[in-house]
Amino acid sequence: MKYSVLGLYKTIRKCCNYHLLITYICISLLPAYALEAKEVYIKHDGLILNAELEVSDGKAIVDGVILLTHGGLAHRDMESLRYLRSLLIGEGHNLLSINLSLGIDNRHGMYDCNNPHLHRNNDALDEIGLWIDWLSKKGVRDLILMGHSRGGAQTALFAAERDSVLIKKVVLLAPATRDNGFNGYENRYKKPLKPMLTKVQEMIDDGLGDEFIDSTNIMFCRKTKATANSFASYYLPDPRLDTPYLIPFIKKPTLVIVAADDQVVKNLGNKLLQLEKNNNFHMTVIDSADHLFRDLNMDEAVEVIDTFLQKANG
């Protein structure tokens, strides 16, 4: 009996689903046969931006691409995102997984907290837009925007404010909310955020937004250097940092995958219930899933995503 590479992939996945480690081992045997993968680059503001382009077996880039954006100060090759990508490739989807520069030339891996923080939340929108332009020049006319955590919120913001005729659907995995940024800071650093917000707002009002604040905390970086503008972009009370606020402004069919046991983006499902009457909005809760959709929760999430993407009307 003759098997396609994709069929073989799915068969091995079924055999390996007893344990995530075995699944990773099985998947690691397949990429050389199942897909074409290469790192690609573009230039922006004197920096090199990089991304991984993965084309599924039997497909071409013009068949459509998922543009995947990682969260926070992370990167595209986090273990959970590599597994997500492997599953999506196994379902026949092409991917462009980007590394946001965060102001660093040709950045790979987690953000080094020894670097000063000049990056701002909305910088991601410019970089997502540049990668969409790159895909357009390659002949892509069918694009899915996907993001995880803060990358999900940035993806939602792009879709809400910039959109593109290329974008057909939007998928957000455990996307960030305004509350999770505010509460996350106070829980991690055991101090109120408001005094710091007052300080950075005063600096910005005095025209000192590009000045550094020494020995401050931002996201997971402790006692680092950050400009007032950088800090403000992630923590000021801006509704555009809140995914539930953004979703009604997205014109394309949008799927939000909620992790039931998410201890990072908490209470997301309840915040989204008010959007149930929005015909463009779809939500699925993955029981027992944490923020990274560990173990087989990512398999379940991908099954939901694939079904959503296959539907003609979302």
SELUMDO-332631 format. One line per field, with one value per residue (C-alpha): residue in three letters; x, y, z negated; residue number from 1. Coordinates in nm, 4 decimals. Layout:
N
code: Ala,...
east: X,...
north: Y,...
up: Z,...
pos: NUM,...
//
This chain:
314
code: Met,Lys,Tyr,Ser,Val,Leu,Gly,Leu,Tyr,Lys,Thr,Ile,Arg,Lys,Cys,Cys,Asn,Tyr,His,Leu,Leu,Ile,Thr,Tyr,Ile,Cys,Ile,Ser,Leu,Leu,Pro,Ala,Tyr,Ala,Leu,Glu,Ala,Lys,Glu,Val,Tyr,Ile,Lys,His,Asp,Gly,Leu,Ile,Leu,Asn,Ala,Glu,Leu,Glu,Val,Ser,Asp,Gly,Lys,Ala,Ile,Val,Asp,Gly,Val,Ile,Leu,Leu,Thr,His,Gly,Gly,Leu,Ala,His,Arg,Asp,Met,Glu,Ser,Leu,Arg,Tyr,Leu,Arg,Ser,Leu,Leu,Ile,Gly,Glu,Gly,His,Asn,Leu,Leu,Ser,Ile,Asn,Leu,Ser,Leu,Gly,Ile,Asp,Asn,Arg,His,Gly,Met,Tyr,Asp,Cys,Asn,Asn,Pro,His,Leu,His,Arg,Asn,Asn,Asp,Ala,Leu,Asp,Glu,Ile,Gly,Leu,Trp,Ile,Asp,Trp,Leu,Ser,Lys,Lys,Gly,Val,Arg,Asp,Leu,Ile,Leu,Met,Gly,His,Ser,Arg,Gly,Gly,Ala,Gln,Thr,Ala,Leu,Phe,Ala,Ala,Glu,Arg,Asp,Ser,Val,Leu,Ile,Lys,Lys,Val,Val,Leu,Leu,Ala,Pro,Ala,Thr,Arg,Asp,Asn,Gly,Phe,Asn,Gly,Tyr,Glu,Asn,Arg,Tyr,Lys,Lys,Pro,Leu,Lys,Pro,Met,Leu,Thr,Lys,Val,Gln,Glu,Met,Ile,Asp,Asp,Gly,Leu,Gly,Asp,Glu,Phe,Ile,Asp,Ser,Thr,Asn,Ile,Met,Phe,Cys,Arg,Lys,Thr,Lys,Ala,Thr,Ala,Asn,Ser,Phe,Ala,Ser,Tyr,Tyr,Leu,Pro,Asp,Pro,Arg,Leu,Asp,Thr,Pro,Tyr,Leu,Ile,Pro,Phe,Ile,Lys,Lys,Pro,Thr,Leu,Val,Ile,Val,Ala,Ala,Asp,Asp,Gln,Val,Val,Lys,Asn,Leu,Gly,Asn,Lys,Leu,Leu,Gln,Leu,Glu,Lys,Asn,Asn,Asn,Phe,His,Met,Thr,Val,Ile,Asp,Ser,Ala,Asp,His,Leu,Phe,Arg,Asp,Leu,Asn,Met,Asp,Glu,Ala,Val,Glu,Val,Ile,Asp,Thr,Phe,Leu,Gln,Lys,Ala,Asn,Gly
east: 0.0000,0.1304,0.1339,0.1787,0.4215,0.1302,-0.0573,0.2503,0.2860,-0.0725,-0.0302,0.2820,0.1091,-0.1684,0.0834,0.2826,0.0052,0.0548,0.3268,0.4364,0.8061,0.7528,0.5446,0.8365,1.0730,0.8375,0.7930,1.1687,1.2076,0.9741,1.0688,1.3307,1.0604,0.7433,0.8286,1.0635,1.1928,1.4300,1.5115,1.4262,1.5201,1.4059,1.5472,1.3703,1.5069,1.8652,1.7837,1.7637,1.4328,1.4208,1.1488,1.1174,0.9247,0.7879,0.6073,0.4085,0.4525,0.2876,0.2101,0.3479,0.3675,0.0999,-0.1464,-0.1659,0.0349,-0.0206,0.1801,0.2612,0.3686,0.5198,0.4444,0.6165,0.9962,0.9936,1.0787,0.9414,1.1379,0.9962,0.9218,0.5453,0.5473,0.7686,0.5189,0.2294,0.4066,0.4756,0.1085,-0.0060,0.2438,0.1111,-0.2366,-0.1038,-0.0653,0.2285,0.3774,0.5835,0.6925,0.8475,1.0873,0.9931,1.3148,1.2427,1.5079,1.7765,1.9452,1.8704,1.7327,1.7070,1.6150,1.4692,1.5245,1.8435,1.7441,2.0908,1.9887,1.8186,1.4500,1.3689,1.1054,0.7363,0.4225,0.3135,0.6508,0.5143,0.2483,0.5068,0.7007,0.3904,0.2981,0.6407,0.6180,0.2720,0.4189,0.6973,0.4442,0.2381,0.5437,0.5858,0.2360,0.0477,-0.3179,-0.4560,-0.3180,-0.4077,-0.2869,-0.2075,-0.0525,0.0075,-0.0125,0.1054,0.1674,-0.2015,-0.2965,-0.0598,-0.2073,-0.5567,-0.4454,-0.3025,-0.6188,-0.8368,-0.6437,-0.4500,-0.6113,-0.5272,-0.7160,-0.4763,-0.5966,-0.8787,-0.8996,-0.7439,-0.6489,-0.5514,-0.4137,-0.4449,-0.4153,-0.3121,-0.5504,-0.4922,-0.5557,-0.2976,-0.0272,-0.1227,-0.1768,0.1187,0.3533,0.2178,0.2163,0.5672,0.7349,0.5213,0.4766,0.2025,0.2291,0.0555,0.3558,0.5660,0.2932,0.2735,0.6497,0.6648,0.3638,0.5336,0.8497,0.6540,0.4628,0.7984,0.9303,1.1560,0.9901,1.3126,1.5104,1.6042,1.4796,1.7539,1.6957,1.3335,1.1225,0.9473,0.7710,1.0027,1.3169,1.4177,1.6338,1.6919,1.6932,1.3856,1.2788,0.9646,0.8059,0.8874,0.7451,0.4348,0.3577,0.3085,0.1480,-0.0412,-0.4238,-0.4723,-0.7757,-0.5812,-0.3739,-0.6882,-0.7828,-1.1553,-1.1762,-1.0170,-1.2169,-1.5334,-1.3119,-1.1770,-1.3648,-1.2363,-1.3582,-1.1686,-1.1082,-0.9862,-0.8496,-0.8801,-0.6691,-0.8973,-0.6121,-0.4245,-0.2414,-0.0941,-0.3959,-0.6623,-1.0404,-1.0164,-1.3175,-1.5488,-1.4295,-1.5105,-1.8632,-2.0049,-1.8906,-2.0874,-2.3431,-2.0691,-2.1012,-1.7323,-1.6212,-1.5614,-1.4272,-1.3143,-1.2008,-0.9440,-1.0058,-0.6988,-0.4766,-0.2226,-0.0922,0.1483,-0.1017,0.1407,0.1047,-0.1824,-0.3767,-0.1963,-0.3175,-0.6739,-0.6195,-0.4833,-0.7811,-1.0087,-0.7908,-0.7807,-1.1594,-1.2002,-0.9616,-1.1304,-1.4720,-1.5431,-1.7173,-1.5171
north: 0.0000,0.3453,0.6174,0.9913,1.1693,1.3540,1.0277,0.8707,1.1741,1.1403,0.7676,0.8196,1.0964,0.8557,0.5958,0.8466,1.0318,0.8268,1.0627,1.4049,1.3171,1.0277,1.2550,1.4997,1.2171,1.0985,1.4467,1.5066,1.2204,1.3783,1.7357,1.6394,1.4518,1.6361,1.9992,2.2537,2.4839,2.7783,3.0956,3.4123,3.7746,4.1308,4.4672,4.7275,5.0464,4.9261,4.5851,4.2393,4.0647,3.6870,3.4252,3.0537,2.9629,2.6069,2.4697,2.1523,1.8412,1.8783,2.2473,2.5736,2.9075,3.0488,2.7957,3.0124,3.0795,3.1081,3.4006,3.3093,3.5655,3.4567,3.6169,3.8829,3.8666,3.5119,3.3737,3.1519,2.8400,2.7979,2.4291,2.4822,2.6823,2.4313,2.1617,2.3790,2.4359,2.0636,1.9826,2.2530,2.1378,1.7857,1.9127,2.0548,2.4222,2.6418,2.8686,3.1827,3.1995,3.5367,3.6584,4.0088,4.2090,4.3939,4.6353,4.3644,4.2874,3.9371,3.8305,3.4624,3.3066,3.4743,3.8458,3.9109,4.1207,4.2776,4.4655,4.8024,4.8046,5.0509,4.8325,4.9192,4.7105,4.8604,4.7940,4.4455,4.5870,4.7401,4.4139,4.2009,4.4415,4.4093,4.0301,4.0493,4.2691,4.0119,3.7309,3.9376,3.9820,3.6030,3.5633,3.4783,3.5830,3.3717,3.4577,3.3510,3.5673,3.3688,3.4732,3.3427,3.5354,3.8963,3.8016,3.7142,4.0578,4.2225,4.0099,4.1189,4.4828,4.4506,4.2873,4.5512,4.8582,4.7723,4.4658,4.3573,4.2027,3.9095,3.8254,3.5718,3.4631,3.5321,3.2760,3.3819,3.1373,3.2564,3.6198,3.8790,4.1144,4.4496,4.2880,4.0164,4.2775,4.4910,4.2040,4.0105,4.2952,4.3290,3.9536,3.9004,4.1989,4.2241,4.5973,4.8269,4.9345,5.2722,5.4710,5.3549,5.4492,5.7945,5.8347,5.7292,5.9438,6.2471,6.1734,6.1444,6.4670,6.6414,6.5183,6.2591,5.9490,5.8239,5.8603,5.5429,5.4420,5.2450,4.9331,4.8908,4.5822,4.5126,4.1880,3.9100,4.1290,4.2415,4.5440,4.6287,4.9519,5.0636,5.3894,5.5540,5.5039,5.1328,5.0788,5.2871,5.0951,4.7734,4.9009,5.2281,5.1872,5.1644,4.9555,4.8610,4.6305,4.4293,4.1527,4.1397,4.5132,4.4638,4.1692,4.3655,4.5789,4.2781,4.2312,3.8823,3.5569,3.5221,3.2162,3.2475,2.9381,2.9719,2.7626,2.6625,2.6431,2.9486,3.1111,3.3870,3.5194,3.4592,3.4738,3.5187,3.2994,3.5019,3.8268,3.6970,3.5741,3.9163,3.8676,3.5493,3.7287,3.8531,3.6373,3.6762,3.5551,3.1929,3.0675,2.7268,2.6406,2.3623,2.1895,2.1378,2.3416,2.5828,2.8972,2.6990,2.4211,2.1572,1.7862,1.6822,2.0029,2.1497,1.8575,1.9392,2.3080,2.2306,2.0096,2.3043,2.5427,2.3139,2.2744,2.6522,2.7125,2.4536,2.6197,2.8445,3.1133,3.0743
up: 0.0000,0.0948,-0.1734,-0.1280,-0.3594,-0.5184,-0.5705,-0.7272,-0.9543,-1.0790,-1.1351,-1.3436,-1.5418,-1.6366,-1.7444,-1.9446,-2.1215,-2.4373,-2.5493,-2.4334,-2.4426,-2.2046,-1.9815,-1.9601,-1.8685,-1.5956,-1.4537,-1.4543,-1.2070,-0.9528,-0.8554,-0.5966,-0.4087,-0.5008,-0.4338,-0.2882,-0.5628,-0.5421,-0.7307,-0.5423,-0.6052,-0.5428,-0.6503,-0.8624,-1.0215,-0.9938,-1.1425,-0.9901,-1.0663,-1.0403,-1.0055,-0.9343,-0.6191,-0.6208,-0.3177,-0.3724,-0.1622,0.1775,0.1243,0.2590,0.0828,0.3148,0.1686,-0.1437,-0.4585,-0.8324,-0.9730,-1.3345,-1.5972,-1.9301,-2.2658,-2.4767,-2.4895,-2.3531,-2.0078,-1.7326,-1.8363,-2.1843,-2.2402,-2.2498,-1.9268,-1.7492,-1.8411,-1.7249,-1.3954,-1.3497,-1.3996,-1.1580,-0.8954,-0.9465,-0.8586,-0.5332,-0.6267,-0.5257,-0.7915,-0.8225,-1.1873,-1.2636,-1.5299,-1.6364,-1.6479,-1.9758,-1.8526,-1.8188,-1.4871,-1.3559,-1.6952,-1.7943,-2.1280,-2.4347,-2.4804,-2.6786,-2.9800,-2.9808,-2.6678,-2.7235,-2.6317,-2.3538,-2.1861,-2.2081,-2.1826,-1.8514,-1.6860,-1.6223,-1.3914,-1.1598,-1.1441,-1.0846,-0.8048,-0.6454,-0.6467,-0.4898,-0.2152,-0.1678,-0.1344,0.1091,0.3319,0.3252,0.4686,0.1477,0.1649,-0.1190,-0.4604,-0.8138,-1.1007,-1.4145,-1.7439,-2.0941,-2.4234,-2.3738,-2.0124,-1.9979,-2.1270,-1.8782,-1.6000,-1.7044,-1.7069,-1.3559,-1.2259,-1.3931,-1.2819,-0.9665,-0.8089,-0.4531,-0.1633,-0.1981,-0.5494,-0.5399,-0.9047,-1.2442,-1.5114,-1.8640,-2.1222,-2.4833,-2.3693,-2.6255,-2.8010,-2.9673,-3.3076,-3.2593,-3.1906,-3.4910,-3.7334,-3.5983,-3.6889,-4.0427,-4.1066,-3.9746,-4.1385,-4.4544,-4.4180,-4.2859,-3.9229,-3.9585,-4.0958,-3.8015,-3.5555,-3.7106,-3.6743,-3.3095,-3.2183,-3.3746,-3.1770,-2.8526,-2.9253,-2.9820,-2.6469,-2.8082,-2.6671,-2.5096,-2.8322,-3.0209,-3.3622,-3.5357,-3.7452,-3.6488,-3.5788,-3.2506,-3.1612,-3.2857,-3.3004,-3.6506,-3.7297,-3.3667,-3.1659,-2.9741,-2.8169,-2.9472,-2.6051,-2.6082,-2.9567,-2.8832,-2.5637,-2.7600,-3.0799,-3.0392,-3.0593,-2.6833,-2.5751,-2.2621,-2.4836,-2.5582,-2.3143,-2.4120,-2.3344,-1.9912,-1.8606,-1.7623,-1.5354,-1.3443,-1.0178,-0.9408,-1.1017,-1.4290,-1.6456,-2.0046,-2.1749,-2.5539,-2.7929,-3.0800,-3.3342,-3.2084,-3.5007,-3.2820,-3.0921,-3.3521,-3.3107,-2.9334,-2.8579,-3.0811,-2.9283,-2.5815,-2.6591,-2.5771,-2.2167,-2.1529,-1.9332,-1.7016,-1.3886,-1.3072,-1.6488,-1.7512,-2.0832,-2.2023,-2.5553,-2.5887,-2.9210,-3.1435,-2.9079,-3.0566,-2.8878,-2.6682,-2.5811,-2.7033,-2.6388,-2.4135,-2.4688,-2.1678,-1.9556,-2.0540,-1.9812,-1.6345,-1.5545,-1.6349,-1.4338,-1.1312,-1.1333,-1.1569,-0.8683,-0.6479,-0.6739,-0.3781,-0.5834,-0.9052
pos: 1,2,3,4,5,6,7,8,9,10,11,12,13,14,15,16,17,18,19,20,21,22,23,24,25,26,27,28,29,30,31,32,33,34,35,36,37,38,39,40,41,42,43,44,45,46,47,48,49,50,51,52,53,54,55,56,57,58,59,60,61,62,63,64,65,66,67,68,69,70,71,72,73,74,75,76,77,78,79,80,81,82,83,84,85,86,87,88,89,90,91,92,93,94,95,96,97,98,99,100,101,102,103,104,105,106,107,108,109,110,111,112,113,114,115,116,117,118,119,120,121,122,123,124,125,126,127,128,129,130,131,132,133,134,135,136,137,138,139,140,141,142,143,144,145,146,147,148,149,150,151,152,153,154,155,156,157,158,159,160,161,162,163,164,165,166,167,168,169,170,171,172,173,174,175,176,177,178,179,180,181,182,183,184,185,186,187,188,189,190,191,192,193,194,195,196,197,198,199,200,201,202,203,204,205,206,207,208,209,210,211,212,213,214,215,216,217,218,219,220,221,222,223,224,225,226,227,228,229,230,231,232,233,234,235,236,237,238,239,240,241,242,243,244,245,246,247,248,249,250,251,252,253,254,255,256,257,258,259,260,261,262,263,264,265,266,267,268,269,270,271,272,273,274,275,276,277,278,279,280,281,282,283,284,285,286,287,288,289,290,291,292,293,294,295,296,297,298,299,300,301,302,303,304,305,306,307,308,309,310,311,312,313,314
//
